[in-house]
């Protein structure tokens, strides 16, 4: 059963989620950003699901557009996070002797 989402409540969710994300990321020192990438990928995965839910349940085209933008940013973050994590892990792989 889905709960109808009004434009005002969807906007509040977007604003509060953005502020919470900014606060959380702002507290992480730059030296820890790469090791915490997997956690950020998990959070972005949740954002992907929320954006898909917003796109599916949005009552207005403007909210569908906001959901699509959120989906694009979250997808960009997930893909970039996996690429950075893969590159970081490659530094720890043993090189094959030729």
C-alpha positions, 0 to 999 in steps of 0.5 A: 500500500502506498501513501500519496505524496504531496508536493510539499512533503516531497520537497521537504524530504529532498531538502532535509535529505540534502542537508543531512547528506551535506552535514555528514559528508562535511564532517569526514576528513579528506583522508578518509573519503576513499575508504568510506566510498563503499558506505557512500555507495550504500547510501547512494543505493538507498537514494536510487530507490527513493528517487525511483519511488518518487518518480513512480508516485509523484503527483506532478511532472515537476516532482517527477523531474526532481526525482529524475535529477536525483536518480541521475546524481545518485547513479553518477555517484554509485558508478563513480564510487565503484570506479574509485574503489576498484582503483584503490583496491588495484593499488593493493594487488600483487603485480605479476612477474614478467 
